Amino acid sequence: MAILEEPIKETLHLQNYIDGEWVESKGEFSDVTNPATGKLIARVPVSTEDEFNGAVKAAKEAFHDWRRTPPLARARCFFRLKELLEENFEELSRTQTMEHGKTIDESRGETRRGIEMVEVAAGIPSLMMGYNLEDIATGIDEYLIRQPLGVFGIIAPFNFPFMVPLWFAPYAIASGNCVIIKPSPHVPISQVKIAELVDESGFPPGVWNVVHGGETVASSMLEHSEIKGVCFVGSTVVGKEIYKKCGETGKRVIAQCGAKNFLLVMPDADVEKTMAACMTSFYGNTGQRCLSGANLVIVGEGLDKQESNVFYESVVNAFVDAASKIKVGYGLDDSIHMGPAQNKYRKERILGFIQKGLDEGAKLRLDGRNIKKIGDLPDTCFLNPTVFTDVTPDMVIAREEIFGPVANIIRAGSFNEAINMIHSNPYGNSACIFTGSGKWAREFQYRVECGNIGINIGIAAPMAFFPFSGMKDSFFGTLHGQGQEAIRFFTESKVVIQRWF
């Protein structure tokens, strides 16, 4: 197994980044392990409420001058940060693989997506522009000005340790705010590496802060009167509580939450190309992606019973065959297609869902519990791709988010039946269709109640200049992360009406 060089040579002792300084925490420390090798790679602090409050104080003080910094000058800091991210591209990517477990190719894609957020935010002189109209009445003009609000908090998930905080932080800071990022304690190293580069980029102290921790830091963020808004990515259960708490404390909120994404295969789909897209969708990032495929619906619209059976079996066989060829192992090996679950507890949760599927009567066509991996690695976090058939929409495995490499294959007799399956599910993050029919494609995008729609695309991931959308139990808030919606979230619209005598 050809392993690329590991950038983390010894156990890291992580600190908080507050007011432009690396600060030792007085809290306890927890372990960060490489899920592929089981090796301890870092010790991360569980910061105290006082430490978080210190970060808020520093950010509040920095806001006074930062909001008065011309947008073009703020953009120059992002140009420099972008250069440093490019220079450190490979190390940043390999760090993600070591702390999370994803393949190096997936990590490189995540790094690229994160850099794109920085690039778009650097266009803040245009993004933040308001608008005006002369003579709304005789001699009276009206203007809309976008102004920053203060300090924002970001609560990050474990599945994209590098990219997700960059859905928010660059837009918040470019528009004149200051931020405090709380990384996931399972994968905190990427945000430390970014903060090191931020420190070189010319951002004033207190503008960009990182405070490690768990529930104490998150709760403090939701309670603190100087936090103007919170951005969260994670489970729907937690997202609902954050949405509720932000409402009680008068904070703005973006809560991007769980998913159960349906992928429809129509009779006229290009099956070979569809299977390639499906493998990335269902098993990329070990299924730990809010845009991952979960339910593959094979639609028999327009086919008689025999034709429908033949089409169904052909898709199932192609899917199982492709999934069985996925190479599982240490993601720093370029030949590996799928890494481990992020930790042993997530693996145990996935195993519980697999057993639940069997108990409900689903047929296990490919059993990922039979672990086959490349290299001499502990089995602690590894699973292989799993495929269930004979799944019905009412089963737990078809309704609840598994967040692992498990695919459920469901039959639908018609296009409308498949649409109803999507709408009966509480989530609305993403849905995709594979077809050669413009009629079906348009009907799908028009009717389906999901925020991100894919047409012959397995992962409907919006670019940095479009919002990352979501509906139903997949999103709580009004404005989404990324692009112009993020700028609107991080600014207030001030209207000026003026007349001169």
QUIZIJO-V612734 format. One record per backbone hydrogen bond with DSSP energy under -0.5 kcal/mol. NH is the residue of the N-H (numbers start at 0). CO is the residue of the C=O. E is the energy in kcal/mol with one decimal. If there is no record, write none. Layout:
nh={NH;NH}
co={CO;CO}
e={E;E}
This chain:
nh={2;3;8;11;13;13;15;16;17;17;20;22;22;27;29;31;33;34;37;40;41;42;43;45;46;46;51;52;53;54;55;56;57;58;59;60;61;62;63;64;65;66;68;72;73;74;75;76;76;77;78;79;80;81;82;83;84;85;86;87;88;91;92;93;94;95;96;97;98;99;100;100;103;106;107;108;109;110;111;112;113;114;115;116;117;118;119;120;121;122;123;125;126;127;128;130;132;135;136;139;140;141;142;143;144;146;146;148;150;151;152;153;154;155;155;160;163;165;166;167;168;171;172;173;174;175;176;177;178;179;180;181;182;183;186;191;192;193;194;195;196;197;198;199;199;200;200;202;206;208;208;209;210;217;218;219;220;221;222;223;226;227;227;228;229;230;231;232;233;238;239;240;241;242;243;244;245;246;247;248;249;249;250;251;253;254;255;255;256;256;260;261;262;263;264;265;265;268;270;273;274;275;276;277;278;279;280;281;282;283;285;286;287;288;291;292;293;294;295;295;296;296;297;297;298;298;299;302;307;308;309;310;311;312;313;314;315;316;317;318;319;320;321;322;323;324;324;325;328;329;332;333;333;335;336;337;340;346;347;348;349;350;351;352;353;354;355;356;357;358;359;360;361;362;364;364;365;367;369;370;373;374;376;381;383;385;386;387;388;390;394;397;398;398;399;401;405;406;407;408;409;409;411;417;418;419;420;421;422;423;424;424;427;430;431;432;433;434;437;440;441;442;443;444;445;446;447;449;450;451;453;455;455;460;461;465;467;468;470;472;473;474;475;477;480;481;482;484;485;486;487;488;489;490;491;493;493;494;495;495;497;499}
co={0;331;6;40;11;42;22;209;15;20;17;15;20;45;43;41;38;32;33;31;31;11;29;27;44;211;47;48;49;50;51;52;53;54;55;56;57;58;59;60;61;62;65;69;69;70;71;72;73;73;74;75;76;77;78;79;80;81;82;83;85;87;88;89;90;91;92;93;94;95;95;96;330;102;103;104;105;106;107;108;109;110;111;112;113;114;115;116;117;119;120;122;122;123;125;143;141;139;139;136;497;132;495;130;493;144;491;489;225;177;228;179;230;153;181;157;159;162;163;164;164;167;168;169;170;172;171;149;206;151;208;153;180;156;183;187;188;189;190;191;192;193;194;195;196;196;197;197;203;178;206;16;180;213;214;215;216;217;218;219;223;150;225;150;251;152;253;154;255;234;235;236;237;238;239;240;241;242;243;244;245;246;245;227;229;475;231;253;254;473;291;429;294;431;296;263;433;265;268;269;270;271;272;273;274;275;276;277;278;279;282;283;284;286;288;280;260;260;293;407;262;294;295;409;264;296;411;299;303;304;305;306;307;308;309;310;311;312;313;314;315;316;317;318;319;320;321;322;337;373;329;1;331;332;326;326;380;342;343;344;345;346;347;348;349;350;351;352;353;354;355;357;356;388;362;386;386;365;366;368;327;372;374;378;367;404;365;406;362;408;391;394;394;395;395;399;403;385;293;387;295;407;297;413;414;415;416;417;418;419;420;421;470;451;261;453;263;432;435;436;437;438;439;440;441;442;443;447;427;428;430;432;453;458;459;462;480;466;427;425;470;471;254;252;467;166;463;481;481;482;483;484;485;487;146;144;491;492;142;493;140;138}
e={-0.9;-1.3;-0.9;-2.4;-0.7;-2.5;-2.2;-2.5;-0.7;-2.3;-1.5;-3.2;-0.7;-0.6;-2.6;-2.6;-2.9;-0.6;-3.1;-2.9;-1.6;-2.6;-2.5;-3.4;-0.8;-0.9;-1.9;-2.7;-1.9;-1.5;-2.2;-2.3;-2.1;-2.5;-2.8;-2.1;-2.1;-1.9;-0.8;-0.6;-2.3;-2.4;-1.2;-0.7;-2.1;-2.5;-1.5;-0.9;-0.6;-1.1;-2.0;-2.0;-2.2;-2.6;-1.8;-2.1;-2.5;-2.1;-2.3;-1.6;-1.4;-2.6;-2.1;-2.6;-2.1;-1.6;-1.7;-2.1;-2.2;-2.7;-0.7;-1.1;-2.6;-2.5;-2.4;-1.8;-2.1;-2.7;-2.3;-2.2;-2.3;-2.4;-2.0;-1.3;-1.4;-2.4;-2.4;-2.4;-1.5;-2.0;-1.3;-1.5;-2.3;-2.4;-1.3;-1.0;-2.5;-2.1;-1.0;-2.5;-2.3;-2.4;-2.7;-2.9;-3.2;-0.6;-2.4;-0.7;-0.8;-2.4;-2.6;-2.3;-3.1;-0.6;-2.3;-0.5;-1.5;-1.4;-2.1;-1.1;-2.8;-2.4;-2.7;-2.6;-1.5;-1.8;-2.4;-2.4;-2.6;-2.0;-2.8;-3.2;-0.7;-0.6;-1.1;-1.2;-2.3;-2.2;-2.1;-2.0;-1.4;-2.6;-2.2;-0.7;-0.5;-0.7;-1.1;-0.9;-1.6;-1.6;-0.5;-2.5;-2.4;-2.2;-3.0;-2.2;-2.1;-1.7;-1.6;-2.4;-1.2;-3.1;-0.8;-0.7;-2.2;-2.4;-3.2;-1.4;-2.0;-2.5;-2.6;-1.2;-2.4;-2.6;-2.4;-2.7;-2.8;-1.7;-1.9;-2.0;-0.6;-0.6;-2.8;-2.3;-2.1;-2.1;-2.7;-0.5;-0.6;-2.9;-0.6;-0.7;-2.8;-2.9;-2.8;-0.6;-2.4;-2.1;-1.1;-2.5;-2.6;-1.5;-1.8;-2.4;-2.3;-1.3;-2.0;-3.3;-2.0;-1.4;-1.6;-1.7;-2.1;-1.3;-1.8;-0.8;-2.3;-2.2;-0.5;-3.3;-3.0;-0.7;-0.6;-2.7;-2.4;-0.7;-2.7;-2.1;-3.0;-2.2;-2.3;-2.6;-2.7;-2.5;-2.1;-2.1;-2.6;-2.8;-1.9;-2.6;-2.9;-2.3;-2.2;-2.6;-2.3;-0.6;-0.9;-1.3;-2.0;-0.6;-2.1;-0.5;-0.7;-2.0;-2.2;-2.0;-2.9;-1.7;-2.3;-1.8;-2.2;-2.6;-1.9;-1.6;-2.2;-2.2;-2.0;-2.5;-1.8;-2.5;-1.8;-1.2;-2.3;-2.5;-1.1;-1.7;-1.7;-0.9;-1.5;-1.5;-3.0;-0.5;-1.5;-0.7;-2.4;-2.4;-2.1;-3.1;-2.8;-1.5;-2.0;-0.8;-1.2;-0.6;-2.9;-0.5;-2.3;-2.3;-2.2;-2.4;-2.9;-0.6;-2.3;-1.7;-2.2;-2.3;-1.6;-1.7;-2.2;-1.7;-0.7;-0.9;-0.8;-1.8;-2.3;-2.4;-2.5;-0.6;-0.6;-2.2;-2.6;-2.4;-2.5;-2.4;-2.0;-2.2;-2.4;-1.6;-2.2;-1.7;-2.4;-3.5;-0.6;-2.0;-0.7;-2.1;-2.1;-1.0;-1.7;-2.3;-2.2;-1.3;-2.4;-0.6;-0.5;-1.3;-1.1;-0.5;-1.3;-1.5;-2.2;-2.1;-2.3;-0.8;-3.1;-3.5;-0.8;-0.5;-2.4;-0.5;-2.6;-0.6}
